[in-house]
Amino acid sequence: MKSASNPLPQVSQNELQAMAYSDPLTGLGNRYRLRDKVRLLAAERADDPAPFTICIANLDGFKPINDLFGAEAGDEILCQVAHRLKACMPDGATVTRHDGDEFAFVLPLVFERTGAERIGQMMKDVLSAPYDLGDRNVRLSASFGFSIYPFAGADFEELLKSAETALYRSKRRGRGQITVYSREIAQEMKRATQLEQALRTAVIADAVEAHFQPIVRLRDGGVVGFEALARWIDPDLGFVSPGVFVPLAEERGFIDALSETLLRKAAEAALSWPRELFLSFNLSSAQLMDTGTTEAILATLGRVGLDPARLELEITETAVMTSADTAHRIITDLRRAGVRIALDDFGTGQSSLGRLRDFTFDKVKIDRAFVSRITTDRASEHIVKAIVAMCEGLDLEVVAEGIEQKGDAEKLKALGCGMGQGYYYGKPAEGAATLRYLHDHYRDVVFGERV
């Protein structure tokens, strides 16, 4: 006698199609649903191409929250996001889960930039309210990229690419940004990509150089060290400002390679200086989020043969706060190895005093924004005076940046500031010129050798 088998439940063709077009976590449509909606709209409006808009939204900072609280909490947040977006969509609009922490929208009644920006602001506000995870609340922001048919593309693939370009620009500009695609933005992104490729080539070819600006004792103008600054001259692009290419390397994920090259070159140059002079070097926010930073820095110093006690790393408050716990571990480990840490651009952050309490620094660098106005603006003078007095009480050294006039130097010296740097004392220069500077400005030094 044959045993009866339990038949599998029958799934209709309609149910299979619904499953293929749905996101199983949020219940929203998926990218196939988005594609079909866009193609249908474009076909309906082909003869008289009335505009419509698509958008991609990306949750800012979702991955760290997902890593911290776990995938289950991350899924709960995504479901809450989906619920909020469904509730706030205008008539006729469609919201889909595009990929991971990205959501996409088709907005048939949004015809132009102003309308897109208005919808983006509304969704941004909706998504910024706290998310309930039971025993805790978390906050997120979102970035948006819009593209408008037919100006940003005549078919789905073009429109999607344009929306992704706009989203990418939003992410480059920081959190919670809204960008509507335009030809100008496309050209801007194209130039950034060309610059990235040229910079990657320059890093591989060892073509980015380290220049050095002197740091002096204000009481007598004696050189105490040099800050290493990145310089890049491309054969086609000419001089490219470090304010452009350093953030680009950080954003595109190869700041480690660039920094390692520059630190190696700077450390090699420092070997030819008197041993009591220190080398100051800037760390990026990305490096303060990478647990391998300490090992990489000490390995570079070891290969070159530079004593870690001669290295001073400059970090900004913004960089510290990007990932405070990891930054704290990196700073602690580096100081334990003998490296000194300076808080750069002091006075420009939102809670600098809190950073001095929570982290251990050796030095504070007063931002040039205060130094440049110290002889003409009474408020700037009092701020510098207060910083100097506070650092004296905390046993921290102080460097004033951006000294360009003799009067600035004299005022800072009178206020008790210990060190300074700026064009008044010397512009950044390549290694050989730095040795000539030492020959002229540092006693008992001849071509980098003690006599």
C-alpha positions in Angstrom: 0.0 0.0 0.0 1.5 3.4 -1.0 1.7 6.0 1.6 -0.1 9.2 0.9 2.1 12.2 0.2 1.4 15.7 1.2 1.0 17.8 -2.0 2.9 21.0 -2.1 0.7 24.1 -2.0 -0.1 25.4 -5.4 1.2 28.9 -6.2 -0.6 30.8 -8.9 1.1 32.6 -11.8 -0.1 35.9 -10.3 1.4 35.1 -6.9 4.8 34.1 -8.5 4.8 37.4 -10.4 4.0 39.3 -7.2 6.9 37.6 -5.4 9.3 38.4 -8.2 8.4 42.1 -8.1 8.4 42.4 -4.2 11.0 43.0 -1.6 10.4 40.2 1.0 11.6 42.3 4.0 9.6 45.5 3.6 6.8 44.4 1.3 7.6 47.2 -1.1 8.2 46.7 -4.8 11.8 45.9 -5.8 14.0 47.3 -8.6 12.1 45.2 -11.2 8.9 47.0 -10.1 10.7 50.3 -10.4 11.9 49.5 -13.9 8.5 48.5 -15.2 6.8 51.6 -13.7 9.3 53.9 -15.3 9.1 52.1 -18.7 5.3 52.2 -18.6 5.3 56.0 -17.8 7.9 56.7 -20.5 5.8 54.7 -23.1 2.6 56.6 -22.1 4.3 60.0 -22.5 6.5 59.2 -25.5 4.4 61.1 -28.1 4.0 64.1 -25.8 6.9 63.8 -23.4 5.4 65.3 -20.3 8.1 65.2 -17.5 8.1 62.8 -14.5 10.7 62.2 -11.9 12.5 59.3 -10.3 14.5 59.5 -7.1 17.0 57.3 -5.2 17.4 57.9 -1.4 20.3 56.5 0.6 20.3 56.2 4.4 23.3 58.1 5.8 25.1 56.2 8.5 23.0 53.0 8.3 25.9 50.6 8.2 27.5 51.6 11.5 24.1 51.3 13.2 23.6 47.9 11.6 27.1 46.8 12.8 26.5 48.2 16.3 23.0 46.9 17.0 22.9 43.9 14.7 21.2 42.8 11.5 17.8 42.3 13.3 17.8 46.0 14.4 18.9 47.0 10.9 16.0 45.2 9.4 13.6 46.8 11.8 14.8 50.2 10.8 14.4 49.4 7.1 10.8 48.3 7.7 10.1 51.5 9.6 11.6 53.5 6.8 9.5 51.7 4.3 6.3 52.4 6.4 7.1 56.1 6.7 7.8 56.5 2.9 4.6 54.7 1.9 2.6 56.9 4.3 4.1 60.2 2.9 4.1 59.4 -0.9 2.0 61.9 -3.0 -0.9 60.6 -5.1 0.2 58.3 -8.0 3.7 57.9 -6.7 5.5 54.5 -6.2 8.1 53.7 -3.6 10.4 50.7 -3.9 13.3 49.2 -2.0 16.2 49.6 -4.5 19.1 47.9 -2.8 20.3 47.4 0.8 19.7 50.8 2.5 18.5 52.5 -0.7 14.9 53.3 -1.7 13.7 54.5 -5.0 10.6 56.5 -6.1 8.6 57.2 -9.3 6.9 60.5 -9.0 4.6 61.0 -12.1 3.3 64.5 -11.0 6.7 66.0 -10.2 7.7 67.9 -13.3 10.6 70.2 -12.4 13.5 70.9 -10.0 11.6 72.9 -7.4 9.0 70.2 -7.0 11.6 67.5 -6.7 13.5 69.5 -4.1 10.3 70.1 -2.1 9.5 66.4 -2.1 13.0 65.6 -1.1 12.9 68.0 1.8 9.6 66.4 3.0 11.0 62.9 2.8 14.2 64.0 4.5 12.2 65.4 7.4 10.1 62.3 7.7 13.1 60.0 7.8 15.0 62.2 10.3 12.6 61.5 13.2 13.9 58.9 15.8 13.5 55.2 15.1 12.2 53.0 17.9 14.2 49.9 18.6 12.4 49.0 21.8 15.0 49.8 24.5 16.6 52.6 22.5 16.0 55.2 19.8 18.3 55.9 16.9 18.4 58.8 14.4 19.3 58.7 10.7 19.5 61.2 7.9 19.1 60.5 4.2 20.6 61.8 0.9 18.6 62.1 -2.3 19.3 62.1 -6.0 16.6 63.1 -8.5 16.4 62.8 -12.3 13.6 64.2 -14.5 12.4 62.6 -17.7 13.2 63.3 -20.5 15.9 65.9 -19.7 18.0 63.4 -17.6 17.3 60.4 -19.9 14.8 59.0 -22.3 14.8 55.5 -21.0 15.0 53.7 -17.6 18.7 53.0 -17.7 19.6 56.6 -18.5 17.2 58.0 -15.9 18.5 55.6 -13.2 22.2 56.4 -14.0 21.4 60.1 -13.8 19.6 59.7 -10.4 22.6 57.7 -9.2 25.0 60.5 -10.3 22.9 63.1 -8.5 22.8 60.8 -5.3 26.6 60.4 -5.5 27.0 64.2 -5.6 24.7 64.5 -2.5 26.8 62.0 -0.7 30.0 63.9 -1.6 28.5 67.1 -0.2 27.8 65.5 3.2 24.8 64.0 5.0 21.2 65.0 4.3 21.7 66.6 0.9 19.3 66.8 -2.0 20.5 67.0 -5.6 18.6 67.2 -8.9 20.5 66.0 -11.9 21.7 68.5 -14.5 24.3 68.5 -17.2 26.5 70.7 -15.1 26.4 68.2 -12.3 27.3 65.4 -14.8 30.3 67.4 -16.0 31.4 68.0 -12.4 31.2 64.3 -11.6 33.0 63.5 -14.8 35.8 65.8 -13.9 36.0 64.3 -10.4 36.4 60.8 -12.0 39.1 62.0 -14.3 40.9 63.6 -11.4 40.6 60.4 -9.4 42.2 58.4 -12.2 45.0 60.8 -12.6 45.6 60.8 -8.8 45.6 57.0 -8.6 48.2 57.0 -11.4 50.3 59.6 -9.5 50.2 57.6 -6.3 51.3 54.4 -8.1 54.0 56.4 -9.9 55.2 57.9 -6.6 54.5 61.4 -8.1 52.9 63.1 -5.1 55.5 64.9 -3.1 55.9 66.1 0.5 56.8 69.7 1.1 57.7 71.1 4.5 56.7 74.3 6.3 58.8 75.3 9.4 57.4 75.5 12.9 59.3 77.9 15.1 59.7 79.0 18.7 58.1 82.5 18.8 60.4 83.8 21.5 63.5 83.6 19.3 62.3 82.3 15.9 64.3 79.1 16.2 63.1 76.1 14.1 61.7 73.3 16.2 60.1 71.1 13.4 58.4 71.0 10.1 54.8 70.2 9.0 54.7 67.9 5.9 52.2 69.0 3.3 51.1 67.1 0.2 51.9 68.6 -3.2 50.9 67.3 -6.6 51.7 68.7 -10.1 50.0 66.6 -12.8 51.5 66.8 -16.4 48.1 67.6 -17.9 46.2 69.2 -15.0 49.1 71.3 -13.6 49.1 72.1 -9.9 46.2 70.5 -8.0 45.4 71.8 -4.6 45.6 69.4 -1.7 42.3 70.8 -0.6 40.9 69.1 -3.7 42.9 65.8 -4.1 43.3 64.8 -0.4 39.5 64.8 0.2 39.0 63.0 -3.1 41.4 60.2 -2.1 39.6 59.9 1.2 36.2 59.8 -0.5 37.3 57.2 -3.2 39.0 54.9 -0.7 42.7 55.2 -1.4 43.7 57.7 1.2 45.7 55.0 3.0 48.0 54.5 -0.1 48.4 58.2 -0.5 49.2 58.8 3.2 51.6 55.9 3.4 53.6 57.3 0.4 53.7 60.8 1.8 54.7 59.6 5.3 57.5 57.5 3.9 58.8 60.5 1.9 58.5 62.9 4.8 60.2 60.5 7.2 63.0 59.9 4.8 63.5 63.7 4.5 63.4 64.1 8.3 66.4 61.7 8.7 68.6 64.4 7.2 67.4 67.0 9.8 68.9 67.5 13.3 67.6 64.8 15.5 65.8 67.2 17.9 63.5 68.5 15.1 60.1 66.9 14.8 58.0 65.9 11.8 54.4 66.9 11.9 52.0 64.9 9.6 48.2 65.1 9.1 45.9 62.1 9.6 42.5 62.0 7.8 39.2 61.1 9.3 39.2 57.8 7.3 42.5 56.8 8.9 41.0 57.5 12.4 38.2 55.0 11.5 40.6 52.2 10.5 41.9 50.0 13.2 45.0 49.1 11.1 46.2 52.7 11.1 48.6 52.4 14.1 50.3 49.3 12.7 50.6 50.9 9.2 52.2 54.1 10.6 54.6 52.4 12.9 55.6 49.9 10.1 56.4 52.8 7.8 58.5 54.5 10.5 60.3 51.2 11.1 61.2 50.7 7.4 62.5 54.2 7.1 64.3 54.2 10.5 62.7 57.3 12.0 62.2 57.3 15.8 58.4 57.5 16.5 59.2 60.1 19.2 60.1 62.5 16.3 56.7 62.1 14.7 53.7 64.4 15.6 50.3 63.5 14.1 47.8 66.3 13.5 44.1 65.4 13.7 41.0 67.5 13.5 38.1 67.4 15.9 35.8 66.5 13.0 38.0 63.5 12.2 38.1 62.4 15.9 34.3 62.5 16.1 33.6 60.5 13.0 34.3 57.3 14.9 35.2 58.4 18.5 35.8 54.9 20.0 38.1 53.7 17.2 39.9 57.1 17.2 40.5 56.9 20.9 42.1 53.5 20.6 44.3 54.6 17.7 45.4 57.8 19.6 46.2 55.8 22.7 48.2 53.1 20.9 50.2 55.7 19.0 51.0 57.7 22.1 52.1 54.5 23.8 54.6 54.0 21.0 56.0 57.5 21.5 54.1 59.4 18.8 52.8 62.8 19.8 49.3 64.0 18.9 48.2 67.5 18.1 44.6 68.7 17.9 44.5 70.8 14.7 42.2 73.7 13.7 41.3 74.3 17.4 38.4 76.6 18.0 36.5 75.8 14.8 34.7 72.6 16.0 31.4 72.6 17.9 32.8 71.1 21.2 36.5 71.5 21.3 36.7 71.7 25.1 34.9 68.4 25.3 37.6 66.8 23.1 40.3 68.1 25.4 38.6 66.4 28.2 37.8 63.1 26.5 41.1 62.6 24.6 44.8 62.9 25.5 46.7 65.4 23.3 50.2 66.8 23.5 49.6 70.0 21.5 46.9 72.3 20.3 47.1 74.2 17.0 45.1 77.5 17.0 43.3 77.9 13.7 44.4 80.6 11.3 40.9 82.1 11.3 41.8 83.6 14.8 45.4 84.3 14.1 44.9 86.3 10.9 42.7 88.8 12.8 44.6 89.0 16.1 45.8 92.5 15.6 42.6 93.9 14.2 39.8 92.1 16.0 39.6 92.3 19.8 37.4 89.2 20.0 40.0 87.1 18.2 42.8 88.4 20.5 40.8 87.4 23.6 40.0 84.0 22.2 43.7 83.3 21.4 44.6 84.6 24.9 42.1 82.3 26.5 43.3 79.2 24.5 46.9 79.9 25.5 46.0 80.2 29.2 43.9 77.1 29.1 46.6 75.0 27.4 49.1 76.2 29.9 46.9 75.0 32.7 46.4 71.6 30.9 50.2 71.3 30.2 49.6 71.4 26.5 51.9 73.0 23.9 50.4 75.6 21.6 51.1 76.4 17.9 49.5 79.3 16.1 48.9 78.7 12.4 48.8 81.2 9.5 51.2 83.8 10.8 51.8 86.1 7.9 52.8 89.5 9.4 55.4 90.6 11.9 52.7 92.2 14.0 50.9 88.9 14.3 54.0 87.2 15.5 54.8 89.9 18.1 51.2 89.9 19.4 51.2 86.1 19.8 54.6 86.2 21.5 53.2 88.8 24.0 50.2 86.6 24.7 52.5 83.7 25.7 52.0 81.5 22.7 54.9 79.1 22.4 55.2 78.2 18.7 54.0 79.3 15.4 54.0 78.7 11.6 53.0 80.6 8.5 54.4 82.5 5.5 56.1 85.0 7.8 58.5 82.3 8.9 58.6 80.3 5.6 56.5 78.8 2.9 56.2 75.0 2.3 59.2 73.8 0.3 60.5 70.6 -1.1 63.2 68.6 0.7 66.4 70.1 -0.8 65.1 73.7 -0.2 64.2 72.7 3.4 67.8 71.7 3.9 68.9 75.1 2.6 66.5 76.7 4.9 68.0 74.8 7.8 71.5 75.8 6.7 70.4 79.5 6.9 68.2 79.3 10.0 69.4 76.6 12.3 72.7 76.9 14.1 75.5 74.3 13.8 73.8 72.7 10.7 75.6 72.2 7.5 73.6 70.5 4.7 71.6 68.5 7.2 74.5 67.3 9.3 75.5 68.3 12.8 79.0 69.7 13.2 
